[in-house]
Amino acid sequence: MTSRPTPLAFVLAALAALALLLAVAVDRVEPVLAAVPLLAALFRGLRPMPPARFTVAHALSAERAAEGECVTVTVTLTAITALPAIEVFYRLPETLALASGSNRVVLALGAGEVAAGSFEVRCLARGHIRLGEFHLRAWHPSRLRLAETRHDDPLRLSVYPPAAPIRFLPRPLRTRSSFGNHVSARLGQGLEPGDIRPYVPGDLLKQINWRVSLRLGRLYVTLFHEERNADVVLLLDITADVGAQPDSSLDHCVKAAAALATAYLRHRDRVGLITYGGNVRWIRPAAGRRQIETLLEALLPTSMAQNYSFQDLEFLPPRVLPAGALIVALSPLIDPRFTRIVTNLVDRGFDVLLLALSPLDLMRPFLEGTATEALASRLWRLGREASLETLRDRGLAAIELHPGEPLDAVLAPLARTRRRRAVPR
Amino acid sequence: MRTLLAVMAALALAAIPPWIDDAAAVVALAVPAGAILLWSAVRPSLAAAAAGGALALAAYALALWSSQASPGLLDALAVGVALVLVVETTDFARTFRGAEVAPAIVAAVHRGWAAAAVLGAIGVILLAGAVSLADLGAPPVFRPLLAGAGALLALAAVLAALGIGGKGR
């Protein structure tokens, strides 16, 4: 490490020089005498800088965390030579905030001594965060000289979007043939009664509805709705992003996607993901806990894609976009390309549910509140309402989602309206 | 504690020049010097401390020049020590703002300030004695030579302290 004088040394020297100059100017000895304590303070810096040799290491309490959670960082400093004053600064990225403790400490260590300190950081935004940038300063005891160095020991912290629990999941209109938790339109074996019909040979005795049979004088059986799983594809719009991280429209859409993916996968459905930013990237629908990991990992680095290309979803193979899948589209509805994609899917017969995030609330902090801005906001809102109404007229279930609004409250009305129709076997 | 020390030093630096001579020009320099030094102590800002210190020194020199009073050892000592304290405390507060400083470091810094004050006082007394001896013994023709030697010595001390041209370990 190379040492250099500090600003303190320059200021002391400049003031001493000024005092000497003034002494000559006014032809008095007192300013020279006043310069003596300043020179004496500078004199302390004449002692040679002690060599600073040390090792530094750090550890995280967890490699994965959800947004808003805290992670403890432990820093260990081992002094090889005596360190009269060493400053350790652990740089934090913008997406982490100090929750408790200090990431900058100044301490003194004897040769061979080990010091360990910890502090808590709060995860503010999703993403893969690289930690481990140390800035170290070895101070001369007089603070007139210092030596600086930087040490990198990278560790990765993955911050996942929080998956809020959803009680009222929109039911897919069409289900698959595998067992699951959704009450399907098909009648057969299940728990929820669907229809009553006259007994035919081959029906099980336990299916006989005795109350109806006694009233009508002949045997009737109760048919039940089958419980099946479904294919759900989350379609995420990354063509536009409004607001600043971690409160941008894309952040809210990613949080909603994470919550929906977790909830549907817990219902034993197969869930896939398509991110649309002019070009298309996808993850094939699959079920199980591993798929939760895969989807959340895919959602972590999601950011706005800036391009002007237009790629339709027609080329996607059926394994990515299965027929009969429920498509949940999440978008701030700013880019018309995404609206085209969604309407194309409706025209192709897909069951599409659009969650349109309102970007207006996210814009509000950046507005100055002038009359022109208020008028523009009103016009924008009216335009959005009109375009949502047009989409609804084309048979699309479109709901407006406001930032901060619980997803459960927004989806609850859909759980009531999207009822199945009984289909005999 | 450190802010209080800096505030007291700033007040002393602002009060000494008008105490020597209460001319309007001296007061006009000493008052802004005190205000800037107080602001630098509270803020804390080393640049403001340097500017305030320079103004205070100018006010002190102006007061000495306009009063033509006999040489005052204690005034000079107080101005020098107050300047060191105000600059050192401000720099400490500025450098380690927001950092967790170990008590051992704080104690060492306090010891350093006390050592600088004591060294300064001893230096002032020695220099004042040397000046008196030179004033009595040396013929007037040697005075510029003595002043030149003193200035060269001070310059060499400053360069050595700053370590210009040399690398530390």
HADDOCK unambig.tbl for C-alpha pairs under 7 A between the chains (distance, minus, plus):
assign (segid A and resid 1 and name CA) (segid B and resid 169 and name CA) 6.84 0.50 0.50
assign (segid A and resid 2 and name CA) (segid B and resid 167 and name CA) 6.26 0.50 0.50
assign (segid A and resid 2 and name CA) (segid B and resid 168 and name CA) 5.95 0.50 0.50
assign (segid A and resid 2 and name CA) (segid B and resid 169 and name CA) 6.47 0.50 0.50
assign (segid A and resid 3 and name CA) (segid B and resid 167 and name CA) 6.23 0.50 0.50
assign (segid A and resid 3 and name CA) (segid B and resid 168 and name CA) 4.98 0.50 0.50
assign (segid A and resid 3 and name CA) (segid B and resid 169 and name CA) 6.91 0.50 0.50
assign (segid A and resid 5 and name CA) (segid B and resid 162 and name CA) 5.57 0.50 0.50
assign (segid A and resid 5 and name CA) (segid B and resid 163 and name CA) 6.96 0.50 0.50
assign (segid A and resid 8 and name CA) (segid B and resid 91 and name CA) 6.54 0.50 0.50
assign (segid A and resid 9 and name CA) (segid B and resid 162 and name CA) 6.38 0.50 0.50
assign (segid A and resid 11 and name CA) (segid B and resid 50 and name CA) 6.14 0.50 0.50
assign (segid A and resid 13 and name CA) (segid B and resid 158 and name CA) 5.99 0.50 0.50
assign (segid A and resid 15 and name CA) (segid B and resid 54 and name CA) 6.41 0.50 0.50
assign (segid A and resid 19 and name CA) (segid B and resid 57 and name CA) 6.62 0.50 0.50
assign (segid A and resid 22 and name CA) (segid B and resid 61 and name CA) 6.33 0.50 0.50
assign (segid A and resid 26 and name CA) (segid B and resid 61 and name CA) 6.55 0.50 0.50
assign (segid A and resid 26 and name CA) (segid B and resid 65 and name CA) 5.58 0.50 0.50
assign (segid A and resid 30 and name CA) (segid B and resid 71 and name CA) 6.63 0.50 0.50
assign (segid A and resid 30 and name CA) (segid B and resid 72 and name CA) 6.98 0.50 0.50
assign (segid A and resid 30 and name CA) (segid B and resid 76 and name CA) 5.38 0.50 0.50
assign (segid A and resid 31 and name CA) (segid B and resid 61 and name CA) 6.76 0.50 0.50
assign (segid A and resid 31 and name CA) (segid B and resid 76 and name CA) 6.60 0.50 0.50
assign (segid A and resid 33 and name CA) (segid B and resid 76 and name CA) 5.67 0.50 0.50
assign (segid A and resid 33 and name CA) (segid B and resid 77 and name CA) 6.73 0.50 0.50
assign (segid A and resid 33 and name CA) (segid B and resid 124 and name CA) 5.39 0.50 0.50
assign (segid A and resid 34 and name CA) (segid B and resid 76 and name CA) 4.61 0.50 0.50
assign (segid A and resid 34 and name CA) (segid B and resid 77 and name CA) 5.67 0.50 0.50
assign (segid A and resid 34 and name CA) (segid B and resid 79 and name CA) 5.82 0.50 0.50
assign (segid A and resid 34 and name CA) (segid B and resid 80 and name CA) 4.09 0.50 0.50
assign (segid A and resid 35 and name CA) (segid B and resid 80 and name CA) 5.89 0.50 0.50
assign (segid A and resid 36 and name CA) (segid B and resid 80 and name CA) 6.83 0.50 0.50
assign (segid A and resid 36 and name CA) (segid B and resid 120 and name CA) 5.65 0.50 0.50
assign (segid A and resid 36 and name CA) (segid B and resid 123 and name CA) 6.10 0.50 0.50
assign (segid A and resid 36 and name CA) (segid B and resid 124 and name CA) 5.99 0.50 0.50
assign (segid A and resid 37 and name CA) (segid B and resid 80 and name CA) 5.29 0.50 0.50
assign (segid A and resid 37 and name CA) (segid B and resid 81 and name CA) 5.74 0.50 0.50
assign (segid A and resid 37 and name CA) (segid B and resid 84 and name CA) 6.73 0.50 0.50
assign (segid A and resid 37 and name CA) (segid B and resid 116 and name CA) 6.68 0.50 0.50
assign (segid A and resid 37 and name CA) (segid B and resid 117 and name CA) 6.48 0.50 0.50
assign (segid A and resid 37 and name CA) (segid B and resid 119 and name CA) 6.90 0.50 0.50
assign (segid A and resid 37 and name CA) (segid B and resid 120 and name CA) 3.69 0.50 0.50
assign (segid A and resid 37 and name CA) (segid B and resid 121 and name CA) 6.83 0.50 0.50
assign (segid A and resid 38 and name CA) (segid B and resid 80 and name CA) 6.47 0.50 0.50
assign (segid A and resid 38 and name CA) (segid B and resid 84 and name CA) 5.81 0.50 0.50
assign (segid A and resid 40 and name CA) (segid B and resid 116 and name CA) 6.03 0.50 0.50
assign (segid A and resid 40 and name CA) (segid B and resid 119 and name CA) 5.98 0.50 0.50
assign (segid A and resid 40 and name CA) (segid B and resid 120 and name CA) 5.45 0.50 0.50
assign (segid A and resid 41 and name CA) (segid B and resid 116 and name CA) 5.09 0.50 0.50
assign (segid A and resid 42 and name CA) (segid B and resid 158 and name CA) 6.93 0.50 0.50
assign (segid A and resid 42 and name CA) (segid B and resid 161 and name CA) 5.67 0.50 0.50
assign (segid A and resid 43 and name CA) (segid B and resid 161 and name CA) 6.16 0.50 0.50
assign (segid A and resid 45 and name CA) (segid B and resid 161 and name CA) 5.32 0.50 0.50
assign (segid A and resid 46 and name CA) (segid B and resid 160 and name CA) 6.65 0.50 0.50
assign (segid A and resid 46 and name CA) (segid B and resid 161 and name CA) 5.19 0.50 0.50
assign (segid A and resid 49 and name CA) (segid B and resid 168 and name CA) 5.88 0.50 0.50
assign (segid A and resid 49 and name CA) (segid B and resid 169 and name CA) 6.13 0.50 0.50
assign (segid A and resid 50 and name CA) (segid B and resid 169 and name CA) 6.85 0.50 0.50
assign (segid A and resid 51 and name CA) (segid B and resid 169 and name CA) 5.53 0.50 0.50
assign (segid A and resid 85 and name CA) (segid B and resid 105 and name CA) 6.69 0.50 0.50
assign (segid A and resid 102 and name CA) (segid B and resid 99 and name CA) 6.75 0.50 0.50
assign (segid A and resid 102 and name CA) (segid B and resid 100 and name CA) 6.29 0.50 0.50
assign (segid A and resid 104 and name CA) (segid B and resid 99 and name CA) 4.88 0.50 0.50
assign (segid A and resid 104 and name CA) (segid B and resid 100 and name CA) 6.20 0.50 0.50
assign (segid A and resid 105 and name CA) (segid B and resid 99 and name CA) 5.26 0.50 0.50
assign (segid A and resid 105 and name CA) (segid B and resid 100 and name CA) 4.51 0.50 0.50
assign (segid A and resid 105 and name CA) (segid B and resid 101 and name CA) 5.78 0.50 0.50
assign (segid A and resid 106 and name CA) (segid B and resid 99 and name CA) 6.89 0.50 0.50
assign (segid A and resid 106 and name CA) (segid B and resid 100 and name CA) 6.13 0.50 0.50
assign (segid A and resid 106 and name CA) (segid B and resid 101 and name CA) 4.70 0.50 0.50
assign (segid A and resid 106 and name CA) (segid B and resid 102 and name CA) 6.03 0.50 0.50
assign (segid A and resid 107 and name CA) (segid B and resid 101 and name CA) 6.31 0.50 0.50
assign (segid A and resid 107 and name CA) (segid B and resid 102 and name CA) 5.06 0.50 0.50
assign (segid A and resid 107 and name CA) (segid B and resid 105 and name CA) 6.39 0.50 0.50
assign (segid A and resid 108 and name CA) (segid B and resid 104 and name CA) 6.83 0.50 0.50
assign (segid A and resid 108 and name CA) (segid B and resid 105 and name CA) 6.46 0.50 0.50
assign (segid A and resid 142 and name CA) (segid B and resid 112 and name CA) 6.84 0.50 0.50
